[in-house]
Amino acid sequence: MEKTPAHSRADAGSMHFDEERTLHELSHYLPSQGALKDFIHHNSLHAYQHLKFYDAIFRASDIFGYQVTLQLDDYRQLYANGRIRNEVIDKVLKHRKGEEEADLWRQKMLRGSYETSRHPRVGRLRSCWKSEFGLDIDYMVHPFLFRILASYLDQGISISRFPADGQGFLTTLRAMERNGFVSLFRTERARKLFLSGEESIKALLGLVAGDEAIFE
């Protein structure tokens, strides 16, 4: 997710990484439904449904980059066309900003210049890896990982069963790695790490992030 929850940022320097709690929080941001051949609805705002509506959609916008409202220019055009009435604007500005500040905020609303594009937090770290080190993590991982996960989670429509069926995804992949003619990995270091059985989330974060204070 590449996002540290607000309640843990303040004491990040002394924070002990709680893997179970972190995974529980992240599960709300990710689809929890397994592979299906038929459409099924999943609430993509599950992680925000405890918030008030506008708080939820703007929080989601910051993280995922969703455009949750019309653009500022669209609202100004609606005002110019008479679709947004002056008396409504006056009432809201006086209520929110006070009688003395209403005119100032009206000018800001109608004439001010603002940055309104959305830049999602999700993917920002991966984009830095790509620009700084030339590593396209999505291209290197996603096509292969999604294909093999789809094969493992199929609905019984494959011609043959997945190897080492019933023993779990990682155990199955280790059996394939030990007995296959072609490795699943690009480097010997990754292969040895995987076969050692020590690829815990905390160990891998230690390799990627280093400092436990920023693991979450």
N, CA, C and O of each residue as an XYZ file, in Angstrom:
864
protein
N       0.808     -1.219      0.000
C       0.000      0.000      0.000
C       0.839      1.266      0.000
O       0.422      2.305     -0.513
N       2.043      1.164      0.590
C       2.913      2.320      0.572
C       2.292      3.487      1.337
O       2.510      4.649      0.991
N       1.524      3.176      2.370
C       0.893      4.241      3.155
C       0.992      3.883      4.627
O       0.607      2.783      5.023
N       1.506      4.800      5.445
C       1.555      4.597      6.878
C       0.329      5.223      7.509
O       0.122      6.427      7.355
N      -0.508      4.449      8.224
C      -1.696      5.019      8.857
C      -1.332      6.166      9.783
O      -0.266      6.180     10.398
N      -2.253      7.139      9.869
C      -1.986      8.350     10.637
C      -1.654      8.051     12.089
O      -0.827      8.733     12.695
N      -2.316      7.004     12.665
C      -2.125      6.768     14.091
C      -0.741      6.227     14.406
O      -0.340      6.225     15.570
N       0.013      5.763     13.390
C       1.319      5.194     13.678
C       2.470      6.053     13.186
O       3.625      5.749     13.486
N       2.193      7.126     12.435
C       3.272      7.934     11.890
C       4.001      8.715     12.983
O       5.216      8.903     12.917
N       3.244      9.170     13.991
C       3.839     10.058     14.991
C       4.976      9.393     15.746
O       5.972     10.045     16.059
N       4.843      8.092     16.047
C       5.867      7.410     16.820
C       6.591      6.374     15.971
O       7.034      5.342     16.474
N       6.709      6.669     14.641
C       7.292      5.701     13.725
C       8.721      5.337     14.109
O       9.157      4.209     13.878
N       9.458      6.290     14.699
C      10.844      6.027     15.020
C      11.017      4.913     16.035
O      12.048      4.240     16.034
N      10.026      4.699     16.911
C      10.146      3.678     17.938
C       9.137      2.552     17.750
O       8.967      1.717     18.638
N       8.469      2.525     16.602
C       7.380      1.567     16.397
C       7.909      0.176     16.120
O       8.832      0.008     15.323
N       7.336     -0.819     16.768
C       7.618     -2.220     16.482
C       6.641     -2.693     15.428
O       5.435     -2.481     15.556
N       7.143     -3.325     14.399
C       6.306     -3.750     13.288
C       5.381     -4.872     13.723
O       5.839     -5.933     14.148
N       4.069     -4.636     13.618
C       3.052     -5.626     13.963
C       2.494     -6.199     12.663
O       1.588     -5.625     12.059
N       3.038     -7.321     12.248
C       2.675     -7.900     10.951
C       1.193     -8.265     10.877
O       0.530     -7.984      9.879
N       0.683     -8.882     11.921
C      -0.717     -9.323     11.904
C      -1.677     -8.144     11.786
O      -2.634     -8.197     11.014
N      -1.423     -7.074     12.551
C      -2.298     -5.907     12.490
C      -2.192     -5.210     11.132
O      -3.195     -4.759     10.578
N      -0.980     -5.127     10.607
C      -0.779     -4.476      9.315
C      -1.517     -5.220      8.208
O      -2.177     -4.599      7.374
N      -1.410     -6.543      8.198
C      -2.105     -7.339      7.182
C      -3.616     -7.185      7.315
O      -4.331     -7.143      6.314
N      -4.097     -7.103      8.552
C      -5.531     -6.927      8.765
C      -5.994     -5.595      8.185
O      -7.046     -5.528      7.551
N      -5.215     -4.536      8.399
C      -5.583     -3.227      7.859
C      -5.528     -3.226      6.336
O      -6.431     -2.709      5.678
N      -4.477     -3.802      5.782
C      -4.323     -3.810      4.331
C      -5.411     -4.633      3.648
O      -5.778     -4.346      2.508
N      -5.932     -5.655      4.332
C      -6.951     -6.508      3.719
C      -8.196     -5.723      3.342
O      -8.928     -6.124      2.437
N      -8.448     -4.606      4.026
C      -9.620     -3.794      3.707
C      -9.447     -3.015      2.407
O     -10.427     -2.592      1.793
N      -8.198     -2.828      1.993
C      -7.930     -2.066      0.766
C      -7.892     -2.956     -0.473
O      -7.883     -2.454     -1.597
N      -7.870     -4.272     -0.275
C      -7.689     -5.201     -1.388
C      -8.933     -6.057     -1.595
O      -9.637     -6.357     -0.631
N      -9.214     -6.453     -2.828
C     -10.335     -7.369     -3.081
C     -10.112     -8.674     -2.328
O      -9.021     -9.242     -2.375
N     -11.144     -9.152     -1.633
C     -11.009    -10.372     -0.837
C     -11.632    -11.580     -1.516
O     -11.597    -12.680     -0.965
N     -12.201    -11.398     -2.701
C     -12.855    -12.483     -3.410
C     -11.857    -13.231     -4.287
O     -11.073    -12.616     -5.009
N     -11.889    -14.550     -4.222
C     -11.020    -15.363     -5.053
C     -11.419    -15.290     -6.509
O     -12.398    -14.641     -6.876
N     -10.631    -15.978     -7.341
C     -10.879    -15.956     -8.788
C     -12.239    -16.565     -9.115
O     -12.575    -17.642     -8.622
N     -13.018    -15.879     -9.943
C     -14.331    -16.346    -10.378
C     -14.474    -16.140    -11.879
O     -13.947    -15.176    -12.435
N     -15.176    -17.032    -12.517
C     -15.404    -16.853    -13.950
C     -16.584    -15.922    -14.209
O     -16.759    -15.440    -15.328
N     -17.408    -15.663    -13.167
C     -18.574    -14.789    -13.294
C     -18.335    -13.500    -12.521
O     -17.559    -13.471    -11.565
N     -19.013    -12.432    -12.946
C     -18.873    -11.134    -12.286
C     -19.434    -11.181    -10.871
O     -20.479    -11.785    -10.630
N     -18.738    -10.544     -9.941
C     -19.250    -10.376     -8.587
C     -18.834     -8.994     -8.100
O     -17.712     -8.554     -8.351
N     -19.729     -8.316     -7.412
C     -19.427     -6.968     -6.936
C     -18.592     -7.028     -5.671
O     -18.856     -7.834     -4.779
N     -17.586     -6.173     -5.597
C     -16.820     -5.995     -4.367
C     -16.751     -4.511     -4.061
O     -16.430     -3.709     -4.938
N     -17.047     -4.143     -2.834
C     -17.035     -2.740     -2.430
C     -15.590     -2.238     -2.367
O     -14.858     -2.548     -1.427
N     -15.188     -1.467     -3.369
C     -13.808     -0.981     -3.432
C     -13.503      0.087     -2.389
O     -12.343      0.457     -2.211
N     -14.519      0.585     -1.700
C     -14.322      1.569     -0.638
C     -14.529      0.958      0.745
O     -14.847      1.661      1.704
N     -14.347     -0.354      0.835
C     -14.549     -1.063      2.092
C     -13.734     -0.447      3.230
O     -14.207     -0.346      4.362
N     -12.510     -0.040      2.916
C     -11.622      0.483      3.956
C     -12.083      1.827      4.502
O     -11.547      2.299      5.505
N     -13.066      2.450      3.862
C     -13.475      3.798      4.247
C     -14.929      3.884      4.678
O     -15.416      4.977      4.968
N     -15.632      2.766      4.729
C     -17.069      2.832      4.960
C     -17.429      3.215      6.395
O     -18.597      3.464      6.691
N     -16.441      3.265      7.290
C     -16.701      3.736      8.655
C     -16.660      5.259      8.741
O     -17.023      5.835      9.767
N     -16.213      5.919      7.651
C     -16.108      7.380      7.641
C     -17.368      8.012      7.068
O     -18.181      7.334      6.440
N     -17.524      9.310      7.286
C     -18.588     10.042      6.616
C     -18.305     10.057      5.121
O     -17.154      9.937      4.701
N     -19.355     10.204      4.319
C     -19.256     10.000      2.877
C     -18.146     10.820      2.232
O     -17.282     10.260      1.557
N     -18.152     12.138      2.428
C     -17.169     12.979      1.754
C     -15.766     12.749      2.294
O     -14.796     12.812      1.539
N     -15.647     12.479      3.614
C     -14.333     12.137      4.158
C     -13.804     10.871      3.495
O     -12.615     10.773      3.191
N     -14.690      9.906      3.273
C     -14.287      8.619      2.695
C     -13.820      8.766      1.251
O     -12.770      8.238      0.884
N     -14.587      9.476      0.433
C     -14.220      9.543     -0.981
C     -12.952     10.374     -1.195
O     -12.179     10.083     -2.108
N     -12.724     11.398     -0.374
C     -11.509     12.192     -0.547
C     -10.287     11.448     -0.001
O      -9.185     11.602     -0.528
N     -10.474     10.648      1.045
C      -9.369      9.809      1.521
C      -8.986      8.786      0.459
O      -7.803      8.564      0.202
N      -9.981      8.170     -0.153
C      -9.717      7.210     -1.220
C      -9.049      7.882     -2.414
O      -8.190      7.294     -3.071
N      -9.453      9.112     -2.684
C      -8.861      9.856     -3.793
C      -7.372     10.084     -3.570
O      -6.576      9.957     -4.500
N      -6.991     10.422     -2.329
C      -5.589     10.656     -2.018
C      -4.747      9.397     -2.200
O      -3.606      9.473     -2.656
N      -5.303      8.244     -1.845
C      -4.529      7.002     -1.877
C      -4.529      6.364     -3.261
O      -3.479      5.967     -3.765
N      -5.712      6.266     -3.878
C      -5.834      5.553     -5.147
C      -5.837      6.461     -6.372
O      -5.715      5.981     -7.499
N      -5.975      7.781     -6.158
C      -5.986      8.697     -7.285
C      -7.328      8.784     -7.991
O      -7.404      9.289     -9.111
N      -8.391      8.299     -7.351
C      -9.716      8.373     -7.960
C     -10.144      9.826     -8.143
O      -9.859     10.668     -7.292
N     -10.826     10.123     -9.248
C     -11.450     11.437     -9.438
C     -12.880     11.321     -8.929
O     -13.739     10.776     -9.622
N     -13.144     11.822     -7.737
C     -14.414     11.553     -7.064
C     -15.424     12.681     -7.222
O     -16.575     12.539     -6.809
N     -15.012     13.796     -7.813
C     -15.929     14.907     -8.060
C     -15.672     15.450     -9.462
O     -14.734     15.025    -10.137
N     -16.497     16.378     -9.889
C     -16.217     17.091    -11.126
C     -14.948     17.933    -10.961
O     -14.558     18.264     -9.841
N     -14.318     18.271    -12.067
C     -13.163     19.161    -12.011
C     -13.616     20.582    -11.663
O     -14.777     20.939    -11.864
N     -12.685     21.388    -11.139
C     -12.997     22.763    -10.753
C     -13.554     23.560    -11.935
O     -14.502     24.327    -11.770
N     -12.976     23.385    -13.115
C     -13.459     24.098    -14.295
C     -14.902     23.718    -14.631
O     -15.671     24.546    -15.120
N     -15.260     22.460    -14.365
C     -16.643     22.023    -14.611
C     -17.615     22.752    -13.692
O     -18.684     23.182    -14.125
N     -17.242     22.890    -12.421
C     -18.106     23.610    -11.476
C     -18.230     25.084    -11.867
O     -19.310     25.666    -11.776
N     -17.131     25.675    -12.297
C     -17.184     27.080    -12.707
C     -18.066     27.259    -13.940
O     -18.765     28.264    -14.072
N     -18.029     26.283    -14.833
C     -18.874     26.362    -16.016
C     -20.341     26.216    -15.637
O     -21.199     26.897    -16.200
N     -20.635     25.329    -14.684
C     -22.007     25.183    -14.203
C     -22.495     26.483    -13.570
O     -23.656     26.859    -13.732
N     -21.602     27.170    -12.844
C     -21.958     28.458    -12.256
C     -22.232     29.483    -13.358
O     -23.215     30.221    -13.294
N     -21.356     29.525    -14.371
C     -21.528     30.481    -15.468
C     -22.826     30.227    -16.228
O     -23.430     31.159    -16.760
N     -23.257     28.962    -16.280
C     -24.486     28.601    -16.990
C     -25.740     28.767    -16.131
O     -26.854     28.533    -16.599
N     -25.553     29.174    -14.867
C     -26.689     29.377    -13.989
C     -27.182     28.133    -13.286
O     -28.214     28.164    -12.617
N     -26.446     27.022    -13.432
C     -26.852     25.774    -12.781
C     -26.542     25.787    -11.282
O     -27.193     25.088    -10.505
N     -25.556     26.577    -10.882
C     -25.249     26.785     -9.464
C     -25.625     28.227     -9.139
O     -25.073     29.160     -9.722
N     -26.555     28.411     -8.219
C     -27.138     29.731     -7.991
C     -26.334     30.548     -6.978
O     -25.724     30.007     -6.056
N     -26.354     31.878     -7.183
C     -25.641     32.791     -6.298
C     -26.106     32.699     -4.854
O     -25.297     32.731     -3.927
N     -27.429     32.583     -4.670
C     -27.931     32.565     -3.292
C     -27.451     31.337     -2.519
O     -27.261     31.393     -1.304
N     -27.261     30.250     -3.225
C     -26.744     29.042     -2.574
C     -25.283     29.254     -2.169
O     -24.885     28.914     -1.055
N     -24.492     29.819     -3.082
C     -23.083     30.088     -2.783
C     -22.962     31.058     -1.613
O     -22.151     30.839     -0.714
N     -23.750     32.118     -1.613
C     -23.703     33.100     -0.527
C     -24.019     32.449      0.812
O     -23.352     32.709      1.814
N     -25.026     31.614      0.817
C     -25.432     30.965      2.066
C     -24.330     30.069      2.608
O     -24.046     30.077      3.806
N     -23.713     29.298      1.722
C     -22.665     28.367      2.151
C     -21.425     29.122      2.617
O     -20.854     28.793      3.656
N     -21.005     30.131      1.855
C     -19.795     30.877      2.217
C     -19.963     31.613      3.541
O     -19.043     31.633      4.358
N     -21.106     32.205      3.757
C     -21.335     32.923      5.011
C     -21.383     31.961      6.194
O     -20.931     32.282      7.293
N     -21.938     30.778      5.947
C     -22.016     29.778      7.017
C     -20.629     29.213      7.335
O     -20.283     29.026      8.501
N     -19.827     28.940      6.278
C     -18.527     28.300      6.479
C     -17.423     29.297      6.831
O     -16.559     29.004      7.658
N     -17.451     30.489      6.194
C     -16.327     31.417      6.316
C     -16.669     32.717      7.044
O     -15.777     33.495      7.381
N     -17.937     32.944      7.281
C     -18.334     34.165      7.969
C     -18.674     35.276      6.994
O     -18.234     35.260      5.844
N     -19.452     36.236      7.453
C     -19.931     37.344      6.631
C     -18.780     38.164      6.038
O     -18.817     38.529      4.863
N     -17.756     38.451      6.854
C     -16.677     39.322      6.406
C     -15.774     38.655      5.369
O     -15.192     39.347      4.535
N     -15.646     37.335      5.401
C     -14.736     36.623      4.503
C     -15.436     36.082      3.255
O     -14.777     35.541      2.368
N     -16.747     36.219      3.176
C     -17.509     35.593      2.091
C     -17.062     36.076      0.717
O     -16.879     35.262     -0.189
N     -16.881     37.392      0.544
C     -16.486     37.922     -0.768
C     -15.098     37.441     -1.175
O     -14.869     37.110     -2.338
N     -14.176     37.402     -0.221
C     -12.818     36.933     -0.507
C     -12.835     35.499     -1.022
O     -12.175     35.172     -2.008
N     -13.601     34.646     -0.338
C     -13.643     33.239     -0.739
C     -14.414     33.044     -2.044
O     -14.155     32.095     -2.784
N     -15.344     33.927     -2.321
C     -16.042     33.862     -3.616
C     -15.049     34.110     -4.760
O     -15.088     33.426     -5.782
N     -14.163     35.092     -4.577
C     -13.169     35.379     -5.603
C     -12.177     34.229     -5.762
O     -11.772     33.899     -6.877
N     -11.793     33.631     -4.654
C     -10.906     32.468     -4.719
C     -11.577     31.323     -5.477
O     -10.951     30.638     -6.286
N     -12.853     31.137     -5.197
C     -13.602     30.061     -5.822
C     -13.736     30.257     -7.329
O     -13.617     29.303     -8.098
N     -13.982     31.486     -7.744
C     -14.269     31.753     -9.151
C     -13.034     32.136     -9.959
O     -13.015     31.944    -11.175
N     -11.993     32.681     -9.302
C     -10.857     33.209    -10.054
C      -9.523     32.545     -9.696
O      -8.569     32.622    -10.470
N      -9.451     31.912     -8.559
C      -8.178     31.365     -8.099
C      -7.643     30.261     -8.994
O      -8.402     29.571     -9.674
N      -6.326     30.104     -8.984
C      -5.670     29.047     -9.759
C      -5.143     27.991     -8.786
O      -4.400     28.309     -7.858
N      -5.536     26.725     -9.007
C      -5.189     25.655     -8.081
C      -4.759     24.399     -8.828
O      -5.178     24.155     -9.960
N      -3.917     23.610     -8.175
C      -3.519     22.312     -8.704
C      -4.593     21.298     -8.323
O      -4.801     21.024     -7.141
N      -5.264     20.751     -9.309
C      -6.400     19.866     -9.017
C      -6.186     18.433     -9.493
O      -7.064     17.591     -9.304
N      -5.042     18.136    -10.104
C      -4.810     16.771    -10.578
C      -4.541     15.851     -9.398
O      -4.032     16.281     -8.363
N      -4.889     14.580     -9.565
C      -4.741     13.597     -8.497
C      -3.475     12.773     -8.717
O      -3.223     12.302     -9.826
N      -2.686     12.602     -7.668
C      -1.465     11.799     -7.740
C      -1.561     10.706     -6.675
O      -1.287     10.968     -5.504
N      -1.940      9.498     -7.055
C      -2.181      8.444     -6.067
C      -0.926      8.043     -5.310
O       0.175      8.043     -5.860
N      -1.109      7.702     -4.037
C       0.006      7.181     -3.241
C       0.369      5.774     -3.694
O       1.543      5.406     -3.729
N      -0.660      4.984     -4.044
C      -0.409      3.617     -4.491
C       0.401      3.638     -5.776
O       0.020      4.308     -6.735
N       1.501      2.923     -5.808
C       2.343      2.867     -6.987
C       3.473      3.878     -7.005
O       4.342      3.824     -7.874
N       3.469      4.809     -6.043
C       4.485      5.866     -6.058
C       5.876      5.294     -5.798
O       6.851      5.707     -6.426
N       5.962      4.340     -4.866
C       7.264      3.729     -4.578
C       7.764      2.943     -5.781
O       8.946      3.012     -6.119
N       6.871      2.194     -6.432
C       7.268      1.409     -7.601
C       7.719      2.334     -8.739
O       8.646      2.001     -9.477
N       7.073      3.483     -8.880
C       7.473      4.420     -9.929
C       8.868      4.976     -9.658
O       9.610      5.255    -10.599
N       9.236      5.142     -8.384
C      10.585      5.594     -8.049
C      11.615      4.528     -8.402
O      12.697      4.849     -8.894
N      11.287      3.263     -8.156
C      12.192      2.176     -8.530
C      12.439      2.198    -10.037
O      13.554      1.961    -10.503
N      11.379      2.485    -10.785
C      11.487      2.493    -12.248
C      12.333      3.666    -12.727
O      13.188      3.501    -13.597
N      12.098      4.855    -12.162
C      12.817      6.044    -12.629
C      14.255      6.080    -12.130
O      15.147      6.523    -12.853
N      14.495      5.618    -10.896
C      15.830      5.722    -10.314
C      16.732      4.533    -10.652
O      17.940      4.694    -10.824
N      16.137      3.337    -10.747
C      16.960      2.136    -10.929
C      16.649      1.367    -12.215
O      17.286      0.357    -12.512
N      15.656      1.858    -12.979
C      15.300      1.172    -14.218
C      14.626     -0.164    -13.987
O      14.661     -1.028    -14.864
N      14.011     -0.355    -12.824
C      13.345     -1.616    -12.487
C      11.837     -1.435    -12.569
O      11.247     -0.714    -11.764
N      11.218     -2.088    -13.538
C       9.759     -2.061    -13.660
C       9.209     -3.272    -12.921
O       9.053     -4.350    -13.494
N       8.917     -3.072    -11.634
C       8.500     -4.183    -10.784
C       7.203     -4.815    -11.282
O       7.052     -6.036    -11.260
N       6.267     -3.975    -11.731
C       5.001     -4.509    -12.231
C       5.239     -5.452    -13.407
O       4.658     -6.536    -13.464
N       6.092     -5.042    -14.345
C       6.346     -5.853    -15.532
C       7.088     -7.138    -15.175
O       6.844     -8.189    -15.767
N       7.992     -7.046    -14.206
C       8.795     -8.209    -13.830
C       7.990     -9.248    -13.045
O       8.256    -10.447    -13.134
N       7.012     -8.781    -12.281
C       6.324     -9.676    -11.339
C       4.895    -10.019    -11.758
O       4.518    -11.190    -11.784
N       4.104     -9.000    -12.086
C       2.665     -9.209    -12.230
C       2.255    -10.228    -13.290
O       1.467    -11.119    -12.972
N       2.738    -10.154    -14.525
C       2.268    -11.125    -15.531
C       2.487    -12.569    -15.104
O       1.591    -13.402    -15.238
N       3.683    -12.869    -14.588
C       3.983    -14.230    -14.158
C       3.192    -14.614    -12.904
O       2.597    -15.690    -12.840
N       3.192    -13.725    -11.912
C       2.522    -14.036    -10.641
C       1.023    -14.240    -10.837
O       0.447    -15.179    -10.286
N       0.386    -13.363    -11.623
C      -1.058    -13.486    -11.821
C      -1.406    -14.749    -12.588
O      -2.428    -15.375    -12.305
N      -0.580    -15.138    -13.552
C      -0.859    -16.363    -14.306
C      -0.777    -17.598    -13.402
O      -1.632    -18.482    -13.462
N       0.264    -17.644    -12.567
C       0.431    -18.825    -11.733
C      -0.601    -18.865    -10.612
O      -1.034    -19.946    -10.211
N      -1.007    -17.685    -10.094
C      -2.073    -17.645     -9.090
C      -3.407    -18.080     -9.687
O      -4.174    -18.801     -9.049
N      -3.680    -17.640    -10.914
C      -4.923    -18.029    -11.573
C      -4.970    -19.538    -11.786
O      -6.026    -20.158    -11.658
N      -3.824    -20.121    -12.110
C      -3.775    -21.580    -12.282
C      -4.018    -22.296    -10.961
O      -4.706    -23.315    -10.911
N      -3.441    -21.748     -9.890
C      -3.587    -22.374     -8.570
C      -5.012    -22.249     -8.035
O      -5.515    -23.160     -7.378
N      -5.664    -21.112     -8.321
C      -6.994    -20.840     -7.762
C      -8.128    -21.152     -8.731
O      -9.242    -20.656     -8.558
N      -7.860    -21.968     -9.750
C      -8.888    -22.188    -10.767
C     -10.098    -22.909    -10.179
O     -10.028    -23.470     -9.085
N     -11.214    -22.886    -10.920
C     -12.481    -23.456    -10.431
C     -12.692    -24.896    -10.888
O     -13.824    -25.331    -11.098
N     -11.606    -25.618    -11.037
C     -11.736    -27.012    -11.437
C     -11.907    -27.211    -12.928
O     -12.415    -28.245    -13.362
N     -11.485    -26.227    -13.723
C     -11.668    -26.346    -15.167
C     -10.367    -26.686    -15.885
O     -10.356    -26.837    -17.106
N      -9.253    -26.810    -15.128
C      -7.984    -27.157    -15.756
C      -7.977    -28.626    -16.164
O      -8.679    -29.454    -15.583
N      -7.170    -28.927    -17.177
C      -7.053    -30.311    -17.646
C      -6.359    -31.169    -16.595
O      -6.764    -32.309    -16.369
N      -5.337    -30.647    -15.958
C      -4.610    -31.406    -14.933
C      -4.578    -30.607    -13.635
O      -4.720    -29.384    -13.643
N      -4.388    -31.318    -12.512
C      -4.368    -30.684    -11.209
C      -3.034    -29.976    -10.992
O      -2.014    -30.343    -11.574
N      -3.068    -28.952    -10.141
C      -1.844    -28.241     -9.794
C      -0.951    -29.170     -8.977
O      -1.469    -29.917     -8.146
N       0.376    -29.156     -9.177
C       1.266    -30.052     -8.412
C       1.130    -29.856     -6.904
O       0.831    -28.759     -6.433
N       1.353    -30.935     -6.155
C       1.319    -30.905     -4.685
C       0.027    -30.287     -4.180
O       0.037    -29.465     -3.264
N      -1.086    -30.689     -4.783
C      -2.389    -30.104     -4.455
C      -2.724    -30.285     -2.979
O      -2.487    -31.349     -2.409
N      -3.273    -29.245     -2.366
C      -3.721    -29.321     -0.978
C      -2.665    -28.979      0.046
O      -2.951    -29.013      1.243
N      -1.470    -28.656     -0.368
C      -0.397    -28.382      0.586
C      -0.074    -26.899      0.722
O       0.871    -26.521      1.414
N      -0.860    -26.070      0.061
C      -0.627    -24.642      0.160
C       0.172    -24.107     -1.009
O       0.928    -24.840     -1.647
N       0.000    -22.823     -1.286
C       0.593    -22.212     -2.472
C       2.125    -22.236     -2.439
O       2.754    -22.652     -3.412
N       2.732    -21.794     -1.330
C       4.181    -21.727     -1.261
C       4.813    -23.118     -1.280
O       5.829    -23.331     -1.942
N       4.216    -24.062     -0.555
C       4.730    -25.429     -0.569
C       4.686    -26.007     -1.973
O       5.611    -26.695     -2.404
N       3.606    -25.722     -2.676
C       3.462    -26.183     -4.049
C       4.548    -25.601     -4.946
O       5.156    -26.321     -5.739
N       4.792    -24.297     -4.821
C       5.809    -23.672     -5.653
C       7.207    -24.189     -5.328
O       8.040    -24.324     -6.224
N       7.467    -24.475     -4.062
C       8.777    -25.032     -3.710
C       8.973    -26.402     -4.354
O      10.064    -26.715     -4.831
N       7.918    -27.218     -4.368
C       8.009    -28.528     -5.012
C       8.305    -28.382     -6.503
O       9.106    -29.129     -7.064
N       7.643    -27.402     -7.141
C       7.893    -27.146     -8.561
C       9.314    -26.658     -8.789
O       9.952    -27.040     -9.769
N       9.815    -25.813     -7.887
C      11.156    -25.260     -8.033
C      12.223    -26.346     -7.865
O      13.208    -26.372     -8.602
N      12.024    -27.234     -6.901
C      13.012    -28.292     -6.660
C      13.029    -29.327     -7.783
O      14.084    -29.856     -8.132
N      11.857    -29.610     -8.343
C      11.744    -30.726     -9.286
C      11.639    -30.307    -10.746
O      11.694    -31.152    -11.640
N      11.488    -29.001    -10.995
C      11.301    -28.545    -12.368
C      12.617    -28.392    -13.116
O      13.684    -28.309    -12.508
N      12.532    -28.356    -14.419
C      13.711    -28.171    -15.265
C      14.065    -26.681    -15.421
O      15.202    -26.337    -15.743
N      13.086    -25.813    -15.191
C      13.284    -24.381    -15.335
C      12.934    -23.701    -14.014
O      11.919    -24.027    -13.398
N      13.769    -22.758    -13.578
C      13.532    -22.058    -12.322
C      12.433    -21.011    -12.480
O      12.260    -20.443    -13.558
N      11.699    -20.760    -11.409
C      10.684    -19.718    -11.385
C      11.305    -18.333    -11.204
O      10.625    -17.323    -11.381
N      12.583    -18.279    -10.853
C      13.214    -17.023    -10.457
C      14.300    -16.606    -11.424
O      14.855    -17.431    -12.150
N      14.597    -15.320    -11.426
C      15.592    -14.753    -12.329
C      17.009    -14.873    -11.776
O      17.972    -14.926    -12.540
N      17.138    -14.915    -10.447
C      18.474    -14.944     -9.846
C      18.595    -16.107     -8.863
O      17.605    -16.575     -8.300
N      19.840    -16.562     -8.671
C      20.102    -17.660     -7.749
C      19.845    -17.242     -6.300
O      19.427    -18.055     -5.476
N      20.099    -15.961     -5.999
C      19.854    -15.487     -4.640
C      18.386    -15.620     -4.265
O      18.057    -16.095     -3.178
N      17.498    -15.198     -5.171
C      16.062    -15.299     -4.899
C      15.636    -16.757     -4.775
O      14.814    -17.098     -3.925
N      16.195    -17.616     -5.625
C      15.851    -19.040     -5.591
C      16.251    -19.668     -4.257
O      15.456    -20.382     -3.646
N      17.471    -19.407     -3.805
C      17.940    -19.968     -2.535
C      17.111    -19.447     -1.363
O      16.787    -20.202     -0.446
N      16.772    -18.173     -1.392
C      15.956    -17.587     -0.325
C      14.598    -18.263     -0.262
O      14.099    -18.569      0.821
N      13.998    -18.495     -1.429
C      12.685    -19.123     -1.477
C      12.736    -20.570     -0.986
O      11.883    -20.988     -0.204
N      13.721    -21.327     -1.435
C      13.821    -22.730     -1.043
C      14.181    -22.890      0.429
O      13.893    -23.927      1.028
N      14.805    -21.882      1.013
C      15.166    -21.959      2.433
C      13.943    -21.893      3.339
O      14.009    -22.289      4.503
N      12.830    -21.396      2.811
C      11.627    -21.269      3.628
C      11.665    -20.076      4.563
O      10.850    -19.993      5.483
N      12.586    -19.151      4.354
C      12.747    -17.996      5.234
C      12.300    -16.701      4.558
O      12.827    -15.625      4.839
N      11.319    -16.824      3.661
C      10.851    -15.639      2.938
C       9.677    -15.006      3.674
O       8.665    -14.677      3.056
N       9.801    -14.833      4.990
C       8.737    -14.194      5.760
C       8.605    -12.737      5.332
O       9.541    -12.151      4.788
N       7.436    -12.161      5.584
C       7.211    -10.766      5.230
C       8.236     -9.866      5.916
O       8.766     -8.943      5.297
N       8.511    -10.130      7.177
C       9.440     -9.278      7.917
C      10.854     -9.387      7.349
O      11.564     -8.388      7.243
N      11.258    -10.606      6.985
C      12.597    -10.789      6.421
C      12.739    -10.086      5.077
O      13.765     -9.465      4.801
N      11.699    -10.184      4.236
C      11.747     -9.542      2.925
C      11.724     -8.022      3.052
O      12.406     -7.324      2.301
N      10.939     -7.506      4.004
C      10.929     -6.063      4.228
C      12.288     -5.584      4.715
O      12.708     -4.466      4.414
N      12.972     -6.438      5.469
C      14.317     -6.083      5.913
C      15.256     -5.890      4.731
O      16.117     -5.011      4.762
N      15.099     -6.700      3.688
C      15.922     -6.568      2.493
C      15.554     -5.322      1.680
O      16.428     -4.648      1.136
N      14.251     -5.024      1.604
C      13.785     -3.935      0.739
C      13.841     -2.576      1.439
O      14.299     -1.589      0.862
N      13.366     -2.537      2.700
C      13.253     -1.252      3.399
C      14.363     -1.015      4.411
O      14.782      0.124      4.617
N      14.844     -2.080      5.044
C      15.931     -1.961      6.002
C      15.488     -1.593      7.403
O      15.698     -2.360      8.342
N      14.881     -0.437      7.554
C      14.511      0.091      8.867
C      13.118     -0.410      9.257
O      12.153     -0.165      8.532
N      13.002     -1.095     10.372
C      11.720     -1.647     10.808
C      10.678     -0.556     11.030
O       9.481     -0.821     10.923
N      11.109      0.663     11.337
C      10.178      1.757     11.591
C       9.340      2.107     10.362
O       8.263      2.688     10.494
N       9.830      1.755      9.158
C       9.075      2.077      7.946
C       8.519      0.840      7.260
O       8.038      0.934      6.130
N       8.570     -0.318      7.910
C       8.033     -1.545      7.316
C       6.557     -1.375      6.946
O       6.134     -1.779      5.862
N       5.780     -0.778      7.845
C       4.338     -0.661      7.589
C       4.052      0.229      6.406
O       2.890      0.435      6.055
